[in-house]
Amino acid sequence: MNYPIPHILISIVSTILAIYVLRHLALRINLVDIPNDRKSHEGHVPLIGGIAMYIGVVVSLLITSNELSQFYYFIAVTGIILILGVLDDLHNVTVSPRLLTQALVAIFIVTVADINIESFGNLLGSGEIFLNNWSYLISVIAIITAMNAINMSDGIHGLAGGTSLVTFASIFYLSIDRVFQDTVLIVFLFCLVIPVFLVNNICIGIDKSRRIFMGDSGSMLLGLVIAWALIDLSQGEERSFSPVTALWLFAFPLIELSTAVLRRLASRRSPFKPDLFHSHHQLIRLDYGEKTTLLGLICFSLLMAVFGILGELYGIDEWVMFVLFLLVFVIYMFLHVVISRNIQIKDR
């Protein structure tokens, strides 16, 4: 495989420069995250990670692509989501307009860009499940779900970026022989810009006063691109992996979102109302520490992705992989409930 060296250099350098320039701008316009009862970080942290990653990817595409028209739709829809996220970071956009904008973007993707789920594969062992007239609706729901799944997992330093990197790297590994295909190239670029963000988010070799967050703009951007890639590369005769493998590659954010929604509905609360009962919150309250919690959850995400990759490479039946995924989900839910009860006992 010939690695696209210009893409590597331009995307990384562009992201680094964007972080440097945007950090000062964010502090001036108050595009910062302020500590509160749900956020324990120190000082006002610039919410520029998502913007910087977007700039790194788009600049690389603009400079190195001979046929830029093939990326117009991608640049447009990700740009809209980025703007929505920035507005949310600045003014706390309410749920309704945020979901409406996400839905409109998702509809554009599945209708105009023609990125949609046509088949679930052989999930039940009785033949391929085609969605037919349900394709657009299911695809729109999947895209909105992915955007909010990453957003909901963005709770401690490095978690959303780390688990997203696991997903992007796994997608790229399964599609490595098609690196110059549009979607795979985009995935490759995100594999480059996310580590640059993580260095500045986890503060590897830099002072904590220079920390940045990805913000809602970053979490929704990553969720959208992941949904785009998973759908595009898991459909059709020349797919890189099966639809059920896509579940394994995106397992942690998806399971965490489902757990949070079910938990809130069971408590008769809005599924969109934030709380302090996500897995990372619970593990920290059990005195595991933020670094241990981060490492543990990223390892879980990596383990799920690796299992999905092995299932794909060794041709394990799709229905078997689906049953195993559901089993993991049930176990995760059970452990979540057990840990919640232990925390309640501890707090008494």
C-alpha positions as a Markdown table, in Angstrom:
| # | Residue | x | y | z |
|---|---|---|---|---|
| 1 | Met | 0.0 | 0.0 | 0.0 |
| 2 | Asn | 1.3 | 3.5 | -0.8 |
| 3 | Tyr | 0.6 | 5.9 | 2.0 |
| 4 | Pro | -0.6 | 9.3 | 0.9 |
| 5 | Ile | 2.3 | 11.2 | 2.5 |
| 6 | Pro | 1.0 | 14.7 | 1.5 |
| 7 | His | -2.2 | 14.0 | 3.3 |
| 8 | Ile | -0.3 | 13.0 | 6.4 |
| 9 | Leu | 1.8 | 16.1 | 6.6 |
| 10 | Ile | -0.8 | 18.6 | 5.7 |
| 11 | Ser | -3.5 | 17.3 | 8.0 |
| 12 | Ile | -1.2 | 17.1 | 11.0 |
| 13 | Val | 0.4 | 20.5 | 10.5 |
| 14 | Ser | -2.9 | 22.1 | 9.7 |
| 15 | Thr | -4.4 | 20.7 | 12.9 |
| 16 | Ile | -1.5 | 21.9 | 15.1 |
| 17 | Leu | -1.6 | 25.4 | 13.6 |
| 18 | Ala | -5.4 | 25.6 | 14.0 |
| 19 | Ile | -5.1 | 24.7 | 17.7 |
| 20 | Tyr | -2.5 | 27.4 | 18.2 |
| 21 | Val | -4.5 | 30.1 | 16.5 |
| 22 | Leu | -8.0 | 29.1 | 17.7 |
| 23 | Arg | -6.9 | 28.8 | 21.4 |
| 24 | His | -6.4 | 32.6 | 21.6 |
| 25 | Leu | -9.5 | 33.3 | 19.6 |
| 26 | Ala | -11.7 | 31.0 | 21.8 |
| 27 | Leu | -10.6 | 32.8 | 25.0 |
| 28 | Arg | -11.5 | 36.1 | 23.5 |
| 29 | Ile | -15.0 | 35.2 | 22.3 |
| 30 | Asn | -15.7 | 33.0 | 25.4 |
| 31 | Leu | -15.8 | 29.7 | 23.4 |
| 32 | Val | -14.7 | 27.9 | 26.6 |
| 33 | Asp | -15.9 | 25.2 | 29.0 |
| 34 | Ile | -16.5 | 26.5 | 32.5 |
| 35 | Pro | -16.4 | 24.2 | 35.6 |
| 36 | Asn | -19.8 | 23.4 | 37.2 |
| 37 | Asp | -21.5 | 20.7 | 39.2 |
| 38 | Arg | -21.0 | 18.2 | 36.4 |
| 39 | Lys | -17.5 | 19.4 | 35.3 |
| 40 | Ser | -14.5 | 19.3 | 37.6 |
| 41 | His | -11.7 | 20.6 | 35.4 |
| 42 | Glu | -9.7 | 23.7 | 36.3 |
| 43 | Gly | -10.0 | 27.0 | 34.5 |
| 44 | His | -11.7 | 28.0 | 31.3 |
| 45 | Val | -10.8 | 25.4 | 28.7 |
| 46 | Pro | -11.1 | 26.3 | 24.9 |
| 47 | Leu | -13.7 | 24.3 | 23.0 |
| 48 | Ile | -11.8 | 24.1 | 19.8 |
| 49 | Gly | -10.8 | 20.5 | 19.3 |
| 50 | Gly | -13.6 | 19.8 | 16.8 |
| 51 | Ile | -12.9 | 22.9 | 14.8 |
| 52 | Ala | -9.2 | 22.1 | 14.6 |
| 53 | Met | -9.8 | 18.5 | 13.5 |
| 54 | Tyr | -12.2 | 19.7 | 10.8 |
| 55 | Ile | -9.7 | 22.2 | 9.5 |
| 56 | Gly | -6.9 | 19.6 | 9.5 |
| 57 | Val | -9.0 | 17.2 | 7.4 |
| 58 | Val | -10.6 | 19.8 | 5.1 |
| 59 | Val | -7.4 | 21.6 | 4.3 |
| 60 | Ser | -5.7 | 18.3 | 3.4 |
| 61 | Leu | -8.6 | 17.5 | 1.1 |
| 62 | Leu | -8.6 | 21.0 | -0.5 |
| 63 | Ile | -4.8 | 21.0 | -1.2 |
| 64 | Thr | -4.2 | 17.4 | -2.3 |
| 65 | Ser | -7.4 | 16.4 | -4.1 |
| 66 | Asn | -7.5 | 16.5 | -7.9 |
| 67 | Glu | -11.3 | 16.1 | -8.0 |
| 68 | Leu | -12.5 | 18.2 | -5.1 |
| 69 | Ser | -16.1 | 17.8 | -6.2 |
| 70 | Gln | -16.3 | 14.3 | -4.8 |
| 71 | Phe | -15.9 | 15.8 | -1.3 |
| 72 | Tyr | -18.4 | 18.7 | -1.6 |
| 73 | Tyr | -21.2 | 16.9 | 0.2 |
| 74 | Phe | -19.0 | 15.7 | 3.0 |
| 75 | Ile | -17.4 | 19.1 | 3.6 |
| 76 | Ala | -20.9 | 20.8 | 3.5 |
| 77 | Val | -22.7 | 18.5 | 5.9 |
| 78 | Thr | -19.8 | 18.3 | 8.4 |
| 79 | Gly | -19.5 | 22.0 | 8.2 |
| 80 | Ile | -23.1 | 22.5 | 9.1 |
| 81 | Ile | -22.8 | 20.1 | 12.1 |
| 82 | Leu | -19.6 | 21.9 | 13.2 |
| 83 | Ile | -21.5 | 25.3 | 13.1 |
| 84 | Leu | -24.3 | 23.7 | 15.1 |
| 85 | Gly | -21.9 | 22.4 | 17.7 |
| 86 | Val | -20.1 | 25.8 | 18.0 |
| 87 | Leu | -23.4 | 27.5 | 18.5 |
| 88 | Asp | -24.3 | 24.9 | 21.1 |
| 89 | Asp | -20.9 | 25.4 | 22.9 |
| 90 | Leu | -21.5 | 29.2 | 22.9 |
| 91 | His | -25.2 | 29.5 | 23.7 |
| 92 | Asn | -26.4 | 26.0 | 24.8 |
| 93 | Val | -28.9 | 25.3 | 22.0 |
| 94 | Thr | -32.0 | 23.5 | 23.2 |
| 95 | Val | -32.8 | 19.9 | 22.3 |
| 96 | Ser | -35.4 | 20.6 | 19.7 |
| 97 | Pro | -33.5 | 22.8 | 17.2 |
| 98 | Arg | -30.4 | 20.6 | 17.7 |
| 99 | Leu | -32.2 | 17.4 | 16.8 |
| 100 | Leu | -34.0 | 19.2 | 14.0 |
| 101 | Thr | -30.7 | 20.3 | 12.4 |
| 102 | Gln | -29.2 | 16.8 | 12.9 |
| 103 | Ala | -32.3 | 15.3 | 11.2 |
| 104 | Leu | -32.1 | 17.7 | 8.2 |
| 105 | Val | -28.4 | 16.9 | 7.8 |
| 106 | Ala | -29.1 | 13.2 | 8.1 |
| 107 | Ile | -31.8 | 13.4 | 5.5 |
| 108 | Phe | -29.5 | 15.3 | 3.1 |
| 109 | Ile | -26.9 | 12.5 | 3.6 |
| 110 | Val | -29.2 | 9.6 | 2.8 |
| 111 | Thr | -31.1 | 11.3 | -0.1 |
| 112 | Val | -28.6 | 13.6 | -1.8 |
| 113 | Ala | -25.2 | 12.0 | -0.9 |
| 114 | Asp | -26.8 | 8.5 | -1.2 |
| 115 | Ile | -25.2 | 7.2 | 2.0 |
| 116 | Asn | -27.9 | 4.9 | 3.4 |
| 117 | Ile | -28.4 | 1.5 | 5.0 |
| 118 | Glu | -29.9 | -0.9 | 2.5 |
| 119 | Ser | -29.4 | -4.1 | 4.4 |
| 120 | Phe | -28.8 | -5.4 | 7.9 |
| 121 | Gly | -27.1 | -8.4 | 6.5 |
| 122 | Asn | -27.9 | -11.9 | 7.8 |
| 123 | Leu | -28.6 | -10.9 | 11.4 |
| 124 | Leu | -31.1 | -13.6 | 12.1 |
| 125 | Gly | -29.6 | -16.5 | 10.2 |
| 126 | Ser | -32.4 | -16.8 | 7.8 |
| 127 | Gly | -31.1 | -14.7 | 4.9 |
| 128 | Glu | -30.1 | -11.1 | 4.3 |
| 129 | Ile | -32.5 | -8.5 | 5.7 |
| 130 | Phe | -33.2 | -5.8 | 3.2 |
| 131 | Leu | -34.8 | -2.6 | 4.5 |
| 132 | Asn | -36.4 | -1.5 | 1.2 |
| 133 | Asn | -38.9 | 1.3 | 2.0 |
| 134 | Trp | -37.5 | 1.6 | 5.6 |
| 135 | Ser | -34.0 | 2.3 | 4.4 |
| 136 | Tyr | -34.1 | 6.1 | 4.6 |
| 137 | Leu | -35.8 | 6.3 | 8.0 |
| 138 | Ile | -33.4 | 3.8 | 9.6 |
| 139 | Ser | -30.4 | 5.5 | 8.1 |
| 140 | Val | -31.5 | 8.9 | 9.4 |
| 141 | Ile | -32.0 | 7.4 | 12.9 |
| 142 | Ala | -28.6 | 5.7 | 12.7 |
| 143 | Ile | -26.8 | 9.0 | 11.8 |
| 144 | Ile | -28.5 | 11.0 | 14.6 |
| 145 | Thr | -27.8 | 8.2 | 17.1 |
| 146 | Ala | -24.1 | 8.2 | 16.2 |
| 147 | Met | -23.8 | 11.9 | 16.6 |
| 148 | Asn | -25.4 | 11.9 | 20.0 |
| 149 | Ala | -23.6 | 8.7 | 21.1 |
| 150 | Ile | -20.2 | 10.3 | 20.8 |
| 151 | Asn | -21.5 | 13.5 | 22.4 |
| 152 | Met | -22.8 | 11.5 | 25.4 |
| 153 | Ser | -19.6 | 9.7 | 25.9 |
| 154 | Asp | -17.6 | 12.9 | 26.1 |
| 155 | Gly | -17.3 | 13.0 | 29.9 |
| 156 | Ile | -13.7 | 12.7 | 30.9 |
| 157 | His | -10.4 | 13.8 | 29.2 |
| 158 | Gly | -9.6 | 11.6 | 26.2 |
| 159 | Leu | -12.6 | 9.3 | 26.3 |
| 160 | Ala | -14.6 | 10.5 | 23.3 |
| 161 | Gly | -11.5 | 11.1 | 21.3 |
| 162 | Gly | -9.9 | 7.8 | 22.3 |
| 163 | Thr | -12.9 | 5.6 | 21.6 |
| 164 | Ser | -13.5 | 7.4 | 18.3 |
| 165 | Leu | -9.9 | 6.8 | 17.3 |
| 166 | Val | -10.4 | 3.1 | 18.0 |
| 167 | Thr | -13.4 | 3.1 | 15.7 |
| 168 | Phe | -11.6 | 5.0 | 12.9 |
| 169 | Ala | -8.5 | 2.9 | 13.1 |
| 170 | Ser | -10.6 | -0.3 | 13.0 |
| 171 | Ile | -12.5 | 0.9 | 10.0 |
| 172 | Phe | -9.3 | 1.8 | 8.2 |
| 173 | Tyr | -7.7 | -1.6 | 9.0 |
| 174 | Leu | -10.6 | -3.4 | 7.4 |
| 175 | Ser | -10.5 | -1.0 | 4.4 |
| 176 | Ile | -6.7 | -0.6 | 4.1 |
| 177 | Asp | -6.6 | -1.9 | 0.5 |
| 178 | Arg | -8.9 | 0.9 | -0.6 |
| 179 | Val | -7.1 | 3.9 | 1.0 |
| 180 | Phe | -7.6 | 6.2 | -1.9 |
| 181 | Gln | -11.4 | 5.6 | -2.0 |
| 182 | Asp | -13.1 | 8.8 | -0.8 |
| 183 | Thr | -14.6 | 7.5 | 2.5 |
| 184 | Val | -11.5 | 5.5 | 3.4 |
| 185 | Leu | -9.3 | 8.5 | 2.8 |
| 186 | Ile | -11.4 | 10.6 | 5.1 |
| 187 | Val | -11.2 | 7.9 | 7.8 |
| 188 | Phe | -7.4 | 7.8 | 7.3 |
| 189 | Leu | -7.3 | 11.6 | 7.9 |
| 190 | Phe | -9.3 | 11.4 | 11.1 |
| 191 | Cys | -6.8 | 8.7 | 12.3 |
| 192 | Leu | -4.2 | 11.4 | 11.9 |
| 193 | Val | -5.9 | 14.5 | 13.4 |
| 194 | Ile | -7.5 | 12.8 | 16.4 |
| 195 | Pro | -4.1 | 12.0 | 18.0 |
| 196 | Val | -3.1 | 15.6 | 17.6 |
| 197 | Phe | -6.2 | 16.6 | 19.5 |
| 198 | Leu | -5.7 | 14.0 | 22.2 |
| 199 | Val | -2.1 | 15.2 | 22.9 |
| 200 | Asn | -3.7 | 18.6 | 23.7 |
| 201 | Asn | -6.7 | 17.2 | 25.5 |
| 202 | Ile | -4.9 | 14.7 | 27.8 |
| 203 | Cys | -1.9 | 17.0 | 28.0 |
| 204 | Ile | 0.8 | 14.6 | 26.9 |
| 205 | Gly | 4.0 | 16.6 | 27.2 |
| 206 | Ile | 2.3 | 20.0 | 27.5 |
| 207 | Asp | 1.1 | 22.0 | 30.5 |
| 208 | Lys | -2.4 | 21.5 | 31.7 |
| 209 | Ser | -3.1 | 25.2 | 31.3 |
| 210 | Arg | -2.9 | 24.6 | 27.5 |
| 211 | Arg | -5.6 | 21.9 | 27.6 |
| 212 | Ile | -8.4 | 22.0 | 25.0 |
| 213 | Phe | -11.7 | 20.2 | 24.7 |
| 214 | Met | -13.4 | 19.0 | 21.5 |
| 215 | Gly | -16.7 | 20.6 | 22.5 |
| 216 | Asp | -20.1 | 19.6 | 21.1 |
| 217 | Ser | -18.8 | 20.6 | 17.7 |
| 218 | Gly | -16.2 | 17.9 | 17.9 |
| 219 | Ser | -18.3 | 15.2 | 19.4 |
| 220 | Met | -21.1 | 15.6 | 16.8 |
| 221 | Leu | -18.5 | 15.9 | 14.0 |
| 222 | Leu | -16.8 | 12.6 | 14.9 |
| 223 | Gly | -20.2 | 10.9 | 15.4 |
| 224 | Leu | -21.4 | 12.1 | 11.9 |
| 225 | Val | -18.2 | 11.0 | 10.2 |
| 226 | Ile | -18.2 | 7.6 | 11.9 |
| 227 | Ala | -21.8 | 7.1 | 10.8 |
| 228 | Trp | -21.0 | 8.1 | 7.3 |
| 229 | Ala | -18.0 | 5.7 | 7.1 |
| 230 | Leu | -19.7 | 2.7 | 8.8 |
| 231 | Ile | -22.8 | 3.0 | 6.6 |
| 232 | Asp | -20.9 | 3.6 | 3.3 |
| 233 | Leu | -18.4 | 0.8 | 3.9 |
| 234 | Ser | -20.8 | -1.9 | 5.2 |
| 235 | Gln | -23.2 | -1.8 | 2.3 |
| 236 | Gly | -23.2 | -3.1 | -1.3 |
| 237 | Glu | -21.4 | -5.9 | -3.0 |
| 238 | Glu | -17.9 | -4.3 | -2.5 |
| 239 | Arg | -18.4 | -3.6 | 1.2 |
| 240 | Ser | -15.3 | -3.6 | 3.5 |
| 241 | Phe | -17.2 | -5.3 | 6.4 |
| 242 | Ser | -20.6 | -6.5 | 7.3 |
| 243 | Pro | -23.3 | -4.4 | 9.0 |
| 244 | Val | -23.0 | -6.4 | 12.3 |
| 245 | Thr | -19.2 | -5.8 | 12.3 |
| 246 | Ala | -20.1 | -2.1 | 12.3 |
| 247 | Leu | -21.9 | -2.6 | 15.6 |
| 248 | Trp | -18.7 | -4.0 | 17.2 |
| 249 | Leu | -16.5 | -1.2 | 15.8 |
| 250 | Phe | -18.8 | 1.4 | 17.4 |
| 251 | Ala | -19.7 | -0.7 | 20.4 |
| 252 | Phe | -18.8 | 1.4 | 23.4 |
| 253 | Pro | -20.5 | 4.7 | 22.4 |
| 254 | Leu | -23.6 | 2.8 | 21.1 |
| 255 | Ile | -24.0 | 0.7 | 24.3 |
| 256 | Glu | -23.3 | 3.6 | 26.5 |
| 257 | Leu | -26.0 | 5.7 | 24.8 |
| 258 | Ser | -28.5 | 2.9 | 24.9 |
| 259 | Thr | -27.8 | 2.3 | 28.6 |
| 260 | Ala | -28.2 | 6.0 | 29.4 |
| 261 | Val | -31.5 | 6.3 | 27.5 |
| 262 | Leu | -33.0 | 3.2 | 29.1 |
| 263 | Arg | -31.8 | 4.3 | 32.6 |
| 264 | Arg | -33.4 | 7.8 | 32.2 |
| 265 | Leu | -36.6 | 6.4 | 30.8 |
| 266 | Ala | -36.8 | 3.9 | 33.7 |
| 267 | Ser | -36.4 | 6.8 | 36.1 |
| 268 | Arg | -39.1 | 8.7 | 34.2 |
| 269 | Arg | -36.7 | 11.4 | 33.2 |
| 270 | Ser | -36.0 | 12.9 | 29.8 |
| 271 | Pro | -33.5 | 10.8 | 27.8 |
| 272 | Phe | -31.8 | 14.1 | 26.9 |
| 273 | Lys | -31.4 | 15.4 | 30.4 |
| 274 | Pro | -27.7 | 15.0 | 31.5 |
| 275 | Asp | -26.8 | 13.1 | 34.6 |
| 276 | Leu | -23.8 | 11.8 | 36.5 |
| 277 | Phe | -24.5 | 8.1 | 36.1 |
| 278 | His | -22.5 | 7.3 | 33.0 |
| 279 | Ser | -20.0 | 4.5 | 33.2 |
| 280 | His | -17.1 | 6.9 | 33.6 |
| 281 | His | -18.8 | 8.7 | 36.4 |
| 282 | Gln | -19.6 | 5.5 | 38.2 |
| 283 | Leu | -16.1 | 4.1 | 38.0 |
| 284 | Ile | -14.6 | 7.3 | 39.2 |
| 285 | Arg | -17.0 | 7.4 | 42.2 |
| 286 | Leu | -15.8 | 3.9 | 43.0 |
| 287 | Asp | -12.3 | 5.4 | 43.4 |
| 288 | Tyr | -10.7 | 3.9 | 40.2 |
| 289 | Gly | -9.4 | 7.4 | 39.2 |
| 290 | Glu | -9.8 | 9.2 | 36.0 |
| 291 | Lys | -6.7 | 7.7 | 34.3 |
| 292 | Thr | -7.6 | 4.2 | 35.2 |
| 293 | Thr | -11.2 | 4.7 | 34.1 |
| 294 | Leu | -10.1 | 6.2 | 30.8 |
| 295 | Leu | -7.7 | 3.3 | 30.1 |
| 296 | Gly | -10.3 | 0.7 | 31.1 |
| 297 | Leu | -13.1 | 2.1 | 28.9 |
| 298 | Ile | -10.7 | 2.5 | 25.9 |
| 299 | Cys | -9.5 | -1.1 | 26.4 |
| 300 | Phe | -13.1 | -2.2 | 26.4 |
| 301 | Ser | -13.8 | -0.3 | 23.2 |
| 302 | Leu | -10.6 | -1.8 | 21.7 |
| 303 | Leu | -11.5 | -5.3 | 22.8 |
| 304 | Met | -15.0 | -5.0 | 21.2 |
| 305 | Ala | -13.5 | -3.7 | 18.0 |
| 306 | Val | -10.8 | -6.4 | 17.8 |
| 307 | Phe | -13.5 | -9.1 | 18.3 |
| 308 | Gly | -15.5 | -7.6 | 15.5 |
| 309 | Ile | -12.5 | -7.5 | 13.2 |
| 310 | Leu | -11.6 | -11.1 | 14.0 |
| 311 | Gly | -15.2 | -12.1 | 13.4 |
| 312 | Glu | -15.1 | -10.4 | 10.0 |
| 313 | Leu | -11.7 | -11.8 | 9.0 |
| 314 | Tyr | -12.5 | -15.4 | 10.1 |
| 315 | Gly | -16.0 | -15.3 | 8.5 |
| 316 | Ile | -18.0 | -16.0 | 11.7 |
| 317 | Asp | -21.7 | -16.1 | 10.8 |
| 318 | Glu | -23.3 | -12.7 | 11.1 |
| 319 | Trp | -26.2 | -14.0 | 13.2 |
| 320 | Val | -23.7 | -15.5 | 15.7 |
| 321 | Met | -21.8 | -12.1 | 15.9 |
| 322 | Phe | -25.2 | -10.4 | 16.5 |
| 323 | Val | -26.2 | -12.7 | 19.3 |
| 324 | Leu | -22.8 | -12.3 | 20.9 |
| 325 | Phe | -23.2 | -8.5 | 20.7 |
| 326 | Leu | -26.6 | -8.6 | 22.3 |
| 327 | Leu | -25.1 | -10.8 | 25.1 |
| 328 | Val | -22.4 | -8.2 | 25.7 |
| 329 | Phe | -25.0 | -5.5 | 25.8 |
| 330 | Val | -27.1 | -7.4 | 28.4 |
| 331 | Ile | -24.0 | -8.1 | 30.5 |
| 332 | Tyr | -23.0 | -4.4 | 30.3 |
| 333 | Met | -26.4 | -3.3 | 31.4 |
| 334 | Phe | -26.4 | -5.8 | 34.3 |
| 335 | Leu | -23.0 | -4.6 | 35.5 |
| 336 | His | -24.2 | -1.0 | 35.2 |
| 337 | Val | -27.1 | -1.7 | 37.5 |
| 338 | Val | -24.9 | -3.6 | 40.0 |
| 339 | Ile | -22.4 | -0.7 | 40.1 |
| 340 | Ser | -25.2 | 1.8 | 40.5 |
| 341 | Arg | -26.5 | 0.0 | 43.5 |
| 342 | Asn | -23.0 | -0.3 | 45.1 |
| 343 | Ile | -22.6 | 3.4 | 44.7 |
| 344 | Gln | -25.9 | 4.1 | 46.4 |
| 345 | Ile | -24.9 | 1.9 | 49.3 |
| 346 | Lys | -21.5 | 3.6 | 49.5 |
| 347 | Asp | -23.2 | 7.0 | 49.5 |
| 348 | Arg | -25.5 | 6.2 | 52.4 |
